[in-house]
Amino acid sequence: MMVVISVVGILAAVALPRMMDTHDNAHQAVVEGAGGAFASAVVMVRSQWIANGQSTAVDSVTGFGIDNVATSSEGWPTDADQGSGSNHSDVMSSADRCVRIWGALLVANAPTAATSSVSSPDYLVDTTGGNCRYIYQNESSGNNIIFDARTGEVSTNIL
């Protein structure tokens, strides 16, 4: 009986750290997946903007989603759901704009994003250096996604 208990104890000591590592890897995969989906959507907006023959900022990219995404003069998403009141600046100074872009680009079953943790979003949004930053909230490492509307670059940061 002591041998069995010893073996189970040793297995638990070996398996527990591996299970914890798997948990961390799962959270990293969630952030990487959301970042990849967001990056793909950003490129799709610009591709549709080009396909539409645009060369200036627009209030809505016809043919993408529900036609509610505004762009910069370079075709990168800069706002959503604002119609003629859209902000076309590629410098993100408002986290609310970042939330609107997230919602318009990732529509079906997307992780939630908000500027306040009151509603327990999956991503807490702020701006840093003129970029949108989406900070993953379901674990404490600070993993995040950054969107630069000047270049269309989306970077996923696993910390």
Secondary structure, DSSP 8 states (H G I E B T S, - for coil): -HHHHHHHHHHHHHHHHHHHHHHHHHHHHHHHHHHHHHHHHHHHHHHHHHHTT--S--S--TTSTTS-EEE-TTS-EEEES-GGG----SS---HHHHHHHHHHHS-TT---EESSGGG--SEEEEEETTEEEEEE-SSTT--EEEEETTTTEEEEE--
